Amino acid sequence: MENPNPSSSLPDPSCLVAEHLDIGYKSERIIADISFRLNCGQALALVGINGSGKTTLLKTLVGLLPALGGEVRVLGNPPGKNPHSLAYLSQFHPSGFILPLRTIDVVAMGRYPEKGLFGRMTADDREIVRSSMRRMGIGDLQNAPLRELSGGQQQRAYIAQTLARQAELLILDEPTSGLDAGGRETFTQVLEEEIQRGAMAVIATHDIQQASECDQVMLLARQVVALGPASEVLTPEALLKTFGIVLMAQGPDRRIGVVEREHGHD
């Protein structure tokens, strides 16, 4: 596959750049030779079945996994060196079920990188937290125990926590998982707002429609199947290589639906 970003720009402090990046674990290389560049105000969607390498790539960008080869720079630094500039939404949130936390306490954790664990929250911090909750439609749930919320409401709370970071780079692993149609619409709106303010976003998703709204799409199947603008990447042929089965939906919008051929977790 031809690299759409052939020029090296690794020192650039305002973007996310990978060149010939190999990812995986010590005993297993999941994907080799990943090259891409993401600029301020852009979003990249990672699309593929479970086990295709999406989460492994996200964890590498965050710094939770070391790169096995190649180079990657996150806002001008190696992964893990920008805790104040990066917000990571994982698929798993165990703290909400271990501690008796209110919803607002969980969202306020998004300010910890700025304040420190024992730092005093200012009026501005508290307003950022409340605003993040309002943006995700849970402003009236701030005093509700997190464990008493529905799964969709909990996911809204964790997205609000991510928004409260006010980060330059959002790393989002299946952010709409568990959300109903209204929640997905709300997320789409706040993501657009974040991009408009100049943030970057890397989103792992199964949602082809969501991916089509991003500036770039990377199709993964333990290799980079395709990378580029959604209009060029989200083709039946490329999706067939990625998912195994492609169903062409009928109707005026001709939206593409996919059925996964295998399951597993990466």
N, C-alpha and C positions, 0 to 999 in steps of 0.2 A: 504493500500500500504506500502510495506517495505521501510523504510528510507535508501537510499544508503549511507548516511553520518551519521551514528549513533553516532559517538564520538563527544563530545562537544569541540568546539574550539573557543568559543566566544571571548576570549581575544586576539586572533591572529590579529595583526595589519595589516597583508598583504593580507587579504581576506575579502570576504563578506559572512556572516554566518547568517542564520535564524534557530531558533529552536522553533517548535510548535507555529509559528507566526499566529495570527489571524488578519485579515485586514478588513476594511470597514469604515463605518461612525457611528456616535454616535447612530443613530437610526436603523442601519442595518449592520449586520455582513455579508460580502460578501464571504469570504473564511476563513476556520478555519484550524489550524494545518499544516502550511507550514514549512517544514524543508529542507534546502539545504545548500551547501557550494560551493563557487566559488573562485578559486585561481587565482593568477596573471597569465596573459597570457591565460585566458580561457573566453569563451563566453557562455551565457545561453540564449536560446530563449524561450519566453513565447508565446504560441500558443493557440488561442481560438477565438470564435466568439466575436463580440462586446457585451459588457455586461458580459463577462465571468470573469472579475476581473483583467485583464492584467494591465490596467492603474491604478487601485487602488493599486496594488502591487508596481508598479513603484513609485507612489507618496508616498507610505509608505517608500520605500527605500531612497528616496530623502529627506524625512522629511516634506513633505507638508501635510501628514496625519499621525496622531499618530497611533501606533499599538494598537489594542484592546486587545491583549494578547500575551503571549510568549515573545521571545527575538529576537533581531536582532542587529548585529554590522556591521557597514560599515567602513572598514579599521581600526578596533579596537575601534570605537566610536559609540555612538548612531546616528541614522539618523539625518542629518542636521548639524552635527558638523564638516564636512569635506568640506567646500565650495571651498577650493583651490584644492582639490583632486578629485572632482566629476564634471562631465559635464552632464547636463540633456537636452535632445532634446524632447520638448513637441510636441504634435500635433498642438498646436495653437500658433501663433506668431503675436499678435495684434500690436506690436510696429511698425512693418514695414509698416503698413497702416495708422497709426496715424501721424507719423513724416516723413518729406521729407528726408529720409536717402539714401545715396549712398550704393551700395552693400558692399564696403569695410568698411563703417562705421558699418554695421551690423556684419560683420565678426570680426571686431576689438573689439566688445563687449565681445568676448570670452576671451580677456585679462584682463577685468575689475576685476575679482577676484584677480588677481595678482597685478594689479596696483592701484586698487581703482578707483572710479568713476572719480576723478579729477587727477589721477596720470599721470605723463608724460610718453608717449610711447617712448621706446628706439629703437635704430636701430634693436636690436634683436627682439623686439616685432613686429615691422613693417615687418620684414622678416618672422616671424612665421605666421602673417596674410596673407601675399602674398603667402607663400608656401601652406597654407591651401586652398586658393582659387585655386591655380594651381592644387593641388591634386584633387579637385572636378571639374576641367575643366571649371572654370569661371574666370580665370586670366585676360581675356580680358574684363571683365564686371565690373571691380572694381569701375569705376566712373559712372556707369549706375544707375539711380534711382531705388531702389528696387521695387517700385510699378509698374514700367514699364516692369519688367521681367515677363516671363511666370511662371506658377505655378511650373513647374519642375525646372526652374532656381532659383526661390526663395527657393525651398527646398534644392537645392545644396548649396545655400548661408548659410542656417541655419545649414546644416551639417558641412560646413567649419567653421562656428562659434564654433561649438562643438569641432572640431579638434584643433582649435586655443587655446583651454583651456589647451591642453597637459595634460589631467587629467589621474589619475590612474584608475578611474572607469567611464565608459560611460553608461548612462542610456538613452536608445533610444526608443521612442514611435512611432512605425510605420515609421521608417526613410525613407523607400523607397516609401511612399505614394506620388503619383503625379509624380514620376520619370518614364521616358521612359526606354526602354531596356538598352540604353547606360548609363543612369544615375544609374540604378541598378547595372550594371557591375562595374562602377566606385566606387560606394559605397562598393561593395563586396571587391574590391581591397584595398581600404583605411582601411576598417575594419580589413582585414587580416594583414595589416601593423601595425595597432594599437595593435593587439593581439601579434604580433611578438616582439614589443618593450616592452611587459610586461604588457600592460593595461588589465583590465577586462571589459566585456561588458554584459549588460542585455538588450535584444532586444525584444520588443513586436512586433509580426508580424503575418500576415495571410499567409505568403509565406512559404509553406512547404519546398520548395527547399532551401530557405535561412536558415530555421531552421535546416535542415539536415546537414548544414556545421558548426554548432555550437558544442561545446564540450558536452553540456547538453541541453535537451529539457524538458520543463514543459508544459504539456497539461492542460488547465484550462477550466472548465465549472461550475463556482461558487463552485468548489472543485478542488483538485489536482487529475486529472484523471490518470496521469502517470508522472514520473520524472526519467531521466537517460540519457544514451547515445542515440543519435538519432537512431542508428541502432536497439535499443531495444524498443524505445518509439513510433516511427512513424510507427506503424502497422495499418492495416485496422481496426482491432478491437478497438484499442484505439482511432483512429480518428473517428470512428463511434460514440463512446461515447462522443467525444468532439464536433463534428460538426453535427451529425445526419445523414449525407449522405456521402458516400465515393464512388468515381468513380475511377475505376482502368483504367488508361490510357494504350492504346496499344502502342507498339513500343519496341525497344531494351532496352531502359533505364528503362521501367516499372515504370515511375514516377507516383506518386499518386496525383490525383486531388481531391478537396473537394468542396462541395456546402453547404453554410450555411443554417441552418434551421430556424433561427430567427435573428432579428436585434434589435439593441438598443445600448445605450452608457453606459459604466460604469464609 
